[in-house]
Amino acid sequence: SLNHILVALIFWSLSQSCKLDIRDFNTAFLFSIETTMTIGYGLRSDDPYMDGCEGFPAVLFFVMVASTALDACLLGLLYGRISRADKRGRSICFSNKAVIRRINNIPYFMFQLCEMRSHQ
């Protein structure tokens, strides 16, 4: 996706100063997918902090927050499209009256709910 390509370009530009052992765009793209999909890094470097590169942890943090936010937005759009909340809200009716009833000395709030959709 466009997110992976953008992150790959950022990683490729930082590869020399942070000793990431990224030789070409394909390696940067795979490293981008590993980072955003949280697959793991394998044996990219002996130092987990990328040989003391100061800017790289901030870049990793930004990439992870951005990819998590993008995932949340896309899942929200997908869920909203699938559930069709506007139509669903019009097909459910609640009763006008409710009851508080004690069962085994525990109060329960009870009401009726009606599904207006026809089911086959």
C-alpha positions as CSV (number, residue, x, y, z in Angstrom):
1,S,0.0,0.0,0.0
2,L,1.0,3.6,-0.1
3,N,1.7,3.6,3.6
4,H,4.3,0.8,3.1
5,I,6.0,2.6,0.2
6,L,6.2,5.9,2.1
7,V,7.7,4.1,5.2
8,A,10.1,2.2,2.9
9,L,11.4,5.5,1.4
10,I,12.0,6.9,5.0
11,F,13.8,3.7,6.0
12,W,15.9,3.8,2.8
13,S,16.9,7.4,3.5
14,L,17.9,6.5,7.1
15,S,19.7,3.3,6.2
16,Q,23.2,4.7,5.8
17,S,23.3,6.8,9.0
18,C,21.6,4.1,11.2
19,K,23.5,1.1,9.7
20,L,20.3,-0.8,8.8
21,D,21.9,-2.9,6.1
22,I,19.3,-1.8,3.6
23,R,20.8,-2.1,0.1
24,D,17.9,-1.4,-2.2
25,F,14.3,-0.4,-2.2
26,N,13.1,-4.0,-2.1
27,T,14.9,-4.5,1.2
28,A,13.5,-1.2,2.5
29,F,10.0,-2.3,1.5
30,L,10.3,-5.6,3.2
31,F,11.6,-3.9,6.4
32,S,8.6,-1.5,6.2
33,I,6.2,-4.5,6.0
34,E,8.0,-6.1,8.9
35,T,7.6,-3.0,11.0
36,T,4.0,-2.1,10.2
37,M,2.7,-5.6,10.4
38,T,4.8,-6.4,13.5
39,I,6.2,-9.6,12.1
40,G,9.6,-9.1,13.7
41,Y,13.0,-8.2,12.5
42,G,14.9,-11.5,12.4
43,L,18.7,-10.8,12.2
44,R,18.8,-7.3,10.7
45,S,21.3,-6.0,13.3
46,D,23.0,-7.2,16.5
47,D,22.1,-4.0,18.3
48,P,18.3,-3.8,18.9
49,Y,18.6,0.0,19.0
50,M,20.1,0.1,15.5
51,D,23.7,0.9,16.5
52,G,22.7,3.9,18.6
53,C,20.9,5.8,15.8
54,E,19.1,8.6,17.7
55,G,16.4,9.3,15.2
56,F,15.3,5.8,14.3
57,P,13.3,5.0,17.5
58,A,11.2,8.1,16.9
59,V,10.6,7.0,13.3
60,L,9.6,3.6,14.4
61,F,7.2,5.1,17.0
62,F,5.6,7.3,14.3
63,V,5.3,4.4,11.9
64,M,3.7,2.1,14.5
65,V,1.2,4.8,15.6
66,A,0.4,5.8,12.0
67,S,-0.2,2.2,11.0
68,T,-2.3,1.4,14.0
69,A,-4.4,4.5,13.4
70,L,-4.8,3.6,9.7
71,D,-5.8,0.0,10.7
72,A,-8.4,1.4,13.1
73,C,-9.9,3.8,10.5
74,L,-10.1,1.1,7.9
75,L,-11.6,-1.4,10.3
76,G,-14.1,1.2,11.4
77,L,-15.1,1.9,7.8
78,L,-15.4,-1.7,7.1
79,Y,-17.5,-2.4,10.2
80,G,-19.7,0.6,9.5
81,R,-20.3,-0.6,6.0
82,I,-21.1,-4.2,7.0
83,S,-23.3,-3.4,9.9
84,R,-25.3,-0.6,8.2
85,A,-26.1,1.0,11.5
86,D,-28.7,3.5,10.1
87,K,-30.9,0.8,8.6
88,R,-30.4,-1.5,11.7
89,G,-31.4,1.3,14.0
90,R,-34.8,1.7,12.3
91,S,-35.6,-2.0,12.4
92,I,-35.4,-2.4,16.2
93,C,-38.2,-1.3,18.5
94,F,-38.0,-1.0,22.3
95,S,-41.1,-1.3,24.5
96,N,-42.5,1.9,26.2
97,K,-42.5,0.2,29.6
98,A,-39.8,-1.4,31.7
99,V,-39.8,-3.4,34.9
100,I,-37.4,-3.8,37.8
101,R,-37.7,-7.4,39.1
102,R,-35.9,-9.2,41.9
103,I,-34.7,-12.7,41.2
104,N,-32.8,-14.4,44.0
105,N,-32.7,-11.0,45.8
106,I,-30.8,-9.4,42.8
107,P,-32.6,-6.5,41.0
108,Y,-32.9,-6.9,37.2
109,F,-33.9,-4.2,34.8
110,M,-36.2,-5.8,32.1
111,F,-37.7,-4.5,28.9
112,Q,-38.9,-5.9,25.6
113,L,-37.1,-5.6,22.3
114,C,-38.6,-6.3,18.9
115,E,-36.9,-7.2,15.7
116,M,-38.8,-5.7,12.7
117,R,-36.8,-7.3,9.9
118,S,-38.4,-10.3,8.3
119,H,-36.3,-13.5,8.7
120,Q,-36.7,-16.5,6.5
